């Protein structure tokens, strides 16, 4: 997901919450205060959590499953010239690198569901964890 897509989703989320609470433009309230008032989290954190839950699900599957094969599949041939596309897998790998994890350590952690739930419960938005 690009930054622009993430910003559009965040805007839609807060706009919808304002509409539900009937907060109109003369009433000034920050997005942070709005999220606290609604007991909601930022949409980027929600998306990141769901991404990591899905990864745990895939990592627990058997090696012959199509979803697991697709996740680790690398197409043959050369890409076009220029900057590589930021794919879902590259996003996950960059977050993984920020937390000093490897695919092996994540596979081991995913086998213990409670440990995985604790890992996913920590906000992973934008490569941050515990305010890093």
C-alpha positions as CSV (number, residue, x, y, z in Angstrom):
1,X,0.0,0.0,0.0
2,X,1.4,3.4,-0.9
3,X,1.6,6.4,1.4
4,X,-1.1,8.1,-0.7
5,X,-3.5,5.1,-0.3
6,X,-2.8,5.0,3.4
7,X,-3.5,8.8,3.7
8,X,-6.8,8.4,1.8
9,X,-7.9,5.5,4.0
10,X,-7.0,7.5,7.1
11,X,-9.0,10.5,5.8
12,X,-12.0,8.4,5.0
13,X,-11.8,6.7,8.5
14,X,-11.7,10.0,10.4
15,X,-14.3,11.6,8.2
16,X,-16.7,8.7,8.8
17,X,-16.1,8.9,12.5
18,X,-16.8,12.6,12.5
19,X,-20.0,12.0,10.5
20,X,-21.1,9.2,13.0
21,X,-20.5,11.5,16.0
22,X,-22.0,14.5,14.2
23,X,-18.9,16.6,14.5
24,X,-19.1,19.3,11.9
25,X,-16.5,21.8,10.6
26,X,-17.1,24.6,13.1
27,X,-16.3,22.2,16.0
28,X,-12.5,21.8,16.0
29,X,-11.2,18.5,17.2
30,X,-7.9,16.8,16.3
31,X,-7.8,13.4,14.7
32,X,-6.0,12.0,17.7
33,X,-8.7,13.3,20.1
34,X,-11.3,11.9,17.7
35,X,-9.8,8.5,17.8
36,X,-9.4,8.5,21.5
37,X,-13.1,9.6,21.9
38,X,-14.2,6.8,19.7
39,X,-11.8,4.3,21.3
40,X,-10.3,3.6,17.9
41,X,-6.8,3.2,16.6
42,X,-5.2,4.7,13.5
43,X,-6.2,2.8,10.4
44,X,-2.5,2.2,9.5
45,X,-2.1,0.3,12.8
46,X,-5.2,-1.7,12.1
47,X,-4.0,-2.6,8.6
48,X,-0.6,-3.6,9.9
49,X,-2.1,-5.8,12.6
50,X,-4.2,-7.6,10.1
51,X,-1.3,-8.1,7.8
52,X,0.7,-9.7,10.6
53,X,-2.2,-11.9,11.6
54,X,-2.4,-13.1,8.0
55,X,1.3,-13.8,7.9
56,X,1.0,-15.9,11.1
57,X,-1.8,-17.8,9.4
58,X,0.3,-18.5,6.3
59,X,3.4,-19.4,8.3
60,X,1.5,-22.1,10.2
61,X,0.3,-23.8,7.0
62,X,1.9,-26.8,5.5
63,X,4.6,-26.2,2.8
64,X,2.5,-27.5,0.0
65,X,-0.3,-24.9,0.5
66,X,-0.8,-22.5,-2.4
67,X,-0.8,-19.4,-0.2
68,X,2.5,-20.3,1.3
69,X,4.0,-21.1,-2.1
70,X,2.7,-17.8,-3.5
71,X,4.1,-15.8,-0.6
72,X,7.7,-17.0,-1.1
73,X,7.5,-17.4,-4.9
74,X,9.9,-15.3,-6.9
75,X,9.2,-14.8,-10.6
76,X,11.9,-15.6,-13.2
77,X,13.2,-13.1,-15.6
78,X,14.2,-9.5,-15.3
79,X,12.2,-6.6,-14.2
80,X,11.9,-3.4,-16.1
81,X,14.4,-0.6,-15.5
82,X,13.9,1.7,-12.6
83,X,12.9,1.5,-9.0
84,X,11.5,-1.8,-7.9
85,X,7.8,-1.9,-7.1
86,X,7.0,-1.9,-3.4
87,X,5.1,-5.2,-3.1
88,X,3.2,-6.6,-0.1
89,X,6.1,-9.0,0.6
90,X,8.7,-6.2,0.5
91,X,6.6,-4.2,2.9
92,X,6.6,-7.2,5.3
93,X,10.3,-7.8,4.9
94,X,11.1,-4.2,5.6
95,X,9.0,-4.3,8.8
96,X,10.6,-7.6,9.7
97,X,14.1,-6.0,9.3
98,X,13.0,-3.1,11.6
99,X,12.2,-5.6,14.4
100,X,15.4,-7.7,13.7
101,X,13.4,-10.8,12.8
102,X,14.0,-13.3,10.0
103,X,11.5,-15.6,8.2
104,X,12.9,-18.4,10.4
105,X,12.3,-16.7,13.7
106,X,8.8,-15.6,12.6
107,X,8.0,-19.2,11.5
108,X,9.1,-20.4,15.0
109,X,7.1,-17.7,16.7
110,X,4.0,-18.3,14.6
111,X,3.8,-22.0,15.8
112,X,3.1,-20.7,19.3
113,X,-0.2,-19.0,18.8
114,X,-0.2,-17.1,22.1
115,X,3.3,-15.8,21.4
116,X,2.2,-14.7,17.9
117,X,-0.9,-12.9,19.3
118,X,1.3,-11.0,21.7
119,X,3.6,-10.1,18.8
120,X,0.7,-8.9,16.7
121,X,-0.9,-6.9,19.5
122,X,2.0,-4.5,19.5
123,X,1.5,-1.7,17.0
124,X,3.5,-2.2,13.8
125,X,2.5,0.8,11.8
126,X,5.2,2.4,9.7
127,X,7.9,0.2,11.1
128,X,7.5,1.5,14.6
129,X,7.1,-0.7,17.7
130,X,6.7,0.6,21.2
131,X,7.3,4.2,20.1
132,X,10.6,3.4,18.2
